[in-house]
Structure formats: C-alpha cells, structure tokens
C-alpha cells in the first residue's frame, strides 16, 4: 500500500487537547426547552416565588369606605355602639354588627346593618339591590350570630351611603330601621332569644 493511502495515526489521549482545538461552531446551539420541561424551580422541589397580591378594586374600596361612613353616622346620630365590621358567619358576611344600649324603657338590642354604597342614584338606590336571596342570607347570618353570642332582641337595618371615596365626599346617608324582616323559618328560632324575641317587622317572607 502506498504511503499516501495510510491514514494518520490517532494521537494518544495525553496529546488529544493539543491535537484538536475545539471550535464552538462545531456544536449546534441547544434547542430551547418547553415551558415547564423540568428546569424551573418547581422541578427542583423549590416553591415558586409568591405572586404579588392584586390591588383592591374600585368597588371594594368604595364599599369599605361606605361601611366606615355608615358606622360613624350610626354612632353619632343613632347612638349605636360598634361591635364588629365585616363579620364572617359561615358562608355569609355581616357588614356591621352594632348594639343599641339599654334604656329605662327598653332592653339592649343587637343591630345588624347592611350597607349599600353608591356614587349616585343613576342606577337606582341601594335598598333595591336587596332581593329575596339577600334577605334570606342576612337573616340566616344574623340568627346564627345571635345563637352564638347574644340573648336579646335584634333587628336588621339598611344604610345607604351616597358619595365618593376618592374625595371623601358624602352626599347623603339614609337609614332604615328594621328594613329586612326575617323569614318564618328563621323567625321561628326567636323563642329562645330574650324576653321580647326578635324584632322582624310585620311582614314575613318565605316559608
């Protein structure tokens, strides 16, 4: 065999680096991995970074502002004593829980207040938003709160607040006492709630 046809000998391992110089162009670029393919923090057992909490919406801020204004108004003009705000009772929530102190002629009374805040009357008043389902939820929450915390008469009021939270402008506040009557199935539990029972108005809703 002619010497020109003899392949060159492969250098030993100790001389490989000197014999071959690596060129980045020899290797193709790595393929991009699909999202969640196993290289993130979750694949390594690490908790993902906590996401930033969403800021409250305009409606939420307006509602919270209205509840504060309603509470201040009831303390100043109706003589009620604050007990709690946004009180969770099971799956329901009571905007304001207040107490009407006892007098020489009447015993103490718990007052649960539903607050409706509106910027204007353009789309109707707040009281009109309290439908049959909302009345039932309010009565259910109020009765459950009473069974756990108090033994006295009670009523459910509605306060409408008109204004703007951004400028802290209050245009009007309307207060309706005992505006939400209890349903019969809830009012039946009033037998063990104080000497006068539960004040629920003359009307009854539901069965």
C-alpha positions as semicolon CSV with decimal commas, in nm:
position;residue;x (nm);y (nm);z (nm)
1;X;0,000;0,000;0,000
2;X;0,140;0,338;-0,092
3;X;0,234;0,561;0,198
4;X;-0,014;0,827;0,079
5;X;-0,304;0,584;0,143
6;X;-0,210;0,515;0,508
7;X;-0,444;0,707;0,745
8;X;-0,273;0,924;1,003
9;X;-0,234;0,771;1,345
10;X;-0,469;0,892;1,618
11;X;-0,267;1,073;1,885
12;X;-0,275;0,934;2,238
13;X;-0,517;1,077;2,494
14;X;-0,250;1,288;2,654
15;X;-0,197;1,470;2,327
16;X;-0,563;1,499;2,229
17;X;-0,620;1,854;2,354
18;X;-0,311;1,978;2,175
19;X;-0,402;1,788;1,859
20;X;-0,764;1,907;1,845
21;X;-0,870;2,264;1,910
22;X;-1,242;2,297;1,994
23;X;-1,441;2,536;1,782
24;X;-1,785;2,649;1,915
25;X;-1,914;2,635;1,560
26;X;-1,869;2,256;1,567
27;X;-2,158;2,213;1,812
28;X;-2,515;2,319;1,720
29;X;-2,687;2,564;1,958
30;X;-2,903;2,399;2,225
31;X;-3,271;2,371;2,148
32;X;-3,498;2,590;2,361
33;X;-3,678;2,391;2,625
34;X;-4,051;2,392;2,651
35;X;-4,203;2,579;2,942
36;X;-4,215;2,354;3,245
37;X;-3,988;2,093;3,092
38;X;-3,806;2,036;3,419
39;X;-3,557;2,315;3,462
40;X;-3,762;2,556;3,676
41;X;-3,781;2,595;4,049
42;X;-4,081;2,362;4,073
43;X;-3,888;2,079;3,907
44;X;-3,612;2,116;4,164
45;X;-3,854;2,100;4,455
46;X;-3,845;2,472;4,528
47;X;-4,156;2,677;4,587
48;X;-4,230;2,930;4,313
49;X;-4,195;3,295;4,411
50;X;-4,512;3,439;4,562
51;X;-4,715;3,641;4,318
52;X;-4,793;3,999;4,403
53;X;-5,135;4,047;4,561
54;X;-5,387;4,214;4,337
55;X;-5,484;4,563;4,448
56;X;-5,846;4,602;4,563
57;X;-6,093;4,710;4,300
58;X;-6,269;5,045;4,295
59;X;-6,593;4,880;4,404
60;X;-6,421;4,716;4,703
61;X;-6,263;5,045;4,811
62;X;-6,594;5,227;4,769
63;X;-6,774;4,962;4,974
64;X;-6,523;4,969;5,258
65;X;-6,535;5,349;5,267
66;X;-6,914;5,341;5,279
67;X;-6,912;5,099;5,571
68;X;-6,685;5,327;5,771
69;X;-6,903;5,629;5,698
70;X;-7,218;5,437;5,788
71;X;-7,066;5,322;6,117
72;X;-6,959;5,675;6,207
73;X;-7,304;5,810;6,120
74;X;-7,485;5,547;6,329
75;X;-7,262;5,613;6,629
76;X;-7,319;5,988;6,609
77;X;-7,686;6,003;6,508
78;X;-7,841;5,678;6,629
79;X;-7,637;5,617;6,943
80;X;-7,530;5,268;6,839
81;X;-7,214;5,104;6,971
82;X;-6,984;4,926;6,720
83;X;-6,927;4,556;6,781
84;X;-6,771;4,438;6,454
85;X;-6,727;4,514;6,088
86;X;-6,734;4,263;5,801
87;X;-6,809;3,978;6,038
88;X;-6,795;3,635;5,875
89;X;-7,067;3,391;5,983
90;X;-7,021;3,068;5,793
91;X;-7,052;3,148;5,424
92;X;-7,228;3,479;5,493
93;X;-7,094;3,818;5,597
94;X;-7,245;4,096;5,805
95;X;-7,130;4,445;5,708
96;X;-7,178;4,597;6,053
97;X;-7,266;4,445;6,388
98;X;-7,375;4,710;6,638
99;X;-7,558;4,733;6,968
100;X;-7,834;4,965;7,077
101;X;-7,772;5,018;7,451
102;X;-8,048;4,956;7,702
103;X;-8,260;5,246;7,824
104;X;-8,502;5,292;8,109
105;X;-8,789;5,169;7,893
106;X;-8,626;4,924;7,652
107;X;-8,365;4,649;7,686
108;X;-8,046;4,635;7,483
109;X;-8,082;4,534;7,120
110;X;-7,841;4,396;6,862
111;X;-7,847;4,574;6,528
112;X;-7,713;4,415;6,211
113;X;-7,657;4,666;5,934
114;X;-7,640;4,605;5,561
115;X;-7,457;4,894;5,393
116;X;-7,513;4,986;5,030
117;X;-7,271;5,243;4,887
118;X;-7,342;5,425;4,562
119;X;-7,175;5,714;4,388
120;X;-7,513;5,838;4,263
121;X;-7,876;5,737;4,214
122;X;-7,828;5,698;3,841
123;X;-7,877;5,319;3,854
124;X;-8,124;5,313;4,140
125;X;-8,100;5,312;4,516
126;X;-7,908;5,065;4,726
127;X;-8,212;4,927;4,905
128;X;-8,349;4,795;4,578
129;X;-8,044;4,567;4,548
130;X;-8,157;4,363;4,850
131;X;-8,357;4,085;4,687
132;X;-8,519;3,775;4,836
133;X;-8,195;3,576;4,836
134;X;-8,005;3,857;5,009
135;X;-8,278;3,890;5,273
136;X;-8,252;3,521;5,345
137;X;-7,871;3,538;5,375
138;X;-7,890;3,836;5,611
139;X;-8,146;3,670;5,833
140;X;-7,952;3,345;5,840
141;X;-7,626;3,519;5,933
142;X;-7,789;3,737;6,197
143;X;-7,966;3,443;6,361
144;X;-7,651;3,233;6,369
145;X;-7,455;3,520;6,524
146;X;-7,722;3,566;6,789
147;X;-7,731;3,197;6,878
148;X;-7,355;3,204;6,943
149;X;-7,302;3,545;7,100
150;X;-7,612;3,708;7,248
151;X;-7,953;3,655;7,404
152;X;-8,153;3,968;7,337
153;X;-8,380;4,130;7,077
154;X;-8,237;4,210;6,736
155;X;-8,316;4,382;6,411
156;X;-8,164;4,423;6,064
157;X;-8,120;4,777;5,935
158;X;-8,014;4,909;5,596
159;X;-7,796;5,216;5,543
160;X;-7,750;5,376;5,202
161;X;-7,437;5,588;5,155
162;X;-7,405;5,818;4,853
163;X;-7,071;5,982;4,781
164;X;-6,720;5,931;4,652
165;X;-6,442;5,760;4,843
166;X;-6,164;5,921;4,639
167;X;-6,255;6,271;4,756
168;X;-6,411;6,151;5,085
169;X;-6,730;6,331;4,983
170;X;-7,054;6,220;5,146
171;X;-7,364;6,343;4,963
172;X;-7,634;6,164;5,161
173;X;-7,684;5,887;5,416
174;X;-8,021;5,714;5,455
175;X;-8,100;5,486;5,750
176;X;-8,393;5,244;5,752
177;X;-8,460;5,065;6,081
178;X;-8,575;4,702;6,078
179;X;-8,577;4,720;5,698
180;X;-8,516;4,347;5,645
181;X;-8,781;4,121;5,801
182;X;-8,688;3,765;5,887
183;X;-8,832;3,465;5,711
184;X;-9,071;3,239;5,901
185;X;-8,824;2,950;5,919
186;X;-8,565;3,182;6,074
187;X;-8,810;3,379;6,288
188;X;-8,925;3,053;6,449
189;X;-8,590;3,032;6,627
190;X;-8,662;3,358;6,812
191;X;-8,835;3,181;7,101
192;X;-8,509;3,149;7,292
193;X;-8,373;3,493;7,213
194;X;-8,462;3,721;7,502
195;X;-8,789;3,830;7,660
196;X;-8,910;4,023;7,355
197;X;-8,789;3,780;7,095
198;X;-8,660;3,906;6,761
199;X;-8,791;4,222;6,607
200;X;-8,862;4,130;6,248
201;X;-9,134;4,373;6,140
202;X;-9,490;4,299;6,040
203;X;-9,417;4,126;5,711
204;X;-9,281;3,778;5,665
205;X;-9,104;3,627;5,365
206;X;-9,058;3,265;5,265
207;X;-9,199;2,953;5,425
